[in-house]
Amino acid sequence: MESPDILAALREATASRHAVLDQAMPLAAHEPTLHHYRAHLALLRHWIAPIEQRQAHYHDGPQDAALLPPAPHLPLLDADLADPALPGPAPAIAAPAGPALAHDDAAYRWGVAYVLEGSRLGGMVLYRCLAQRLAPHPLRYLHNDGTAPGPRWQHFLRVLREQVRTPAAIATACAGARDAFDSLIALQSQHPLTPEVPARQVAA
């Protein structure tokens, strides 16, 4: 029997979680401001920093530079947070209560990478909506510092399909992607500028 397509499996596994975050992140506010952008950046930084710190210990799977060139998120996040156009200090955010994403399996890390890589595409959509509204801030993180995310995304999908092929590996990758979303949802639920996300909205 032919193995399921990894991309279709990941989309199905995370669809409900993606819908929750689309409505719950700071920039989902009716009239987002630079205060919301600062909150958005701070939330993402608290989520991404420990993930990238753990990823640095691996050299296989999505951390194999020969398969996927490194493209860390933190430099652009930090550059935007340091921009003088942002008002006020970043909000204090407690450590998340969600999954720790500490997993040695490469397939699991491909699932986490799917969420992080996909966030670049979402950032570009937000940039097109907000660039004029939030000017003069350059929105480096959303804009990926001017680098179109499409080519990297297509390369990522090509390698993902090559590396994650068996039903067991696909199931493990889906677990990683779900945990990545759940850790951000857990973090967002503590955020002072956005409503809590009821746990019942997230499918098992």
NORCORRA-V577577 format. One record per helix or strand. SS is the DSSP state (hx for helix, st for strand). FROM is the first residue (numbers start at 1). TO is the last residue. If there is no record, write none. Layout:
# NORCORRA-V577577
ss & from & to
SS & FROM & TO
SS & FROM & TO
This chain:
# NORCORRA-V577577
ss & from & to
hx & 6 & 24
hx & 26 & 28
hx & 34 & 55
hx & 61 & 63
hx & 74 & 81
hx & 106 & 130
hx & 140 & 146
hx & 150 & 163
hx & 167 & 188
hx & 199 & 201
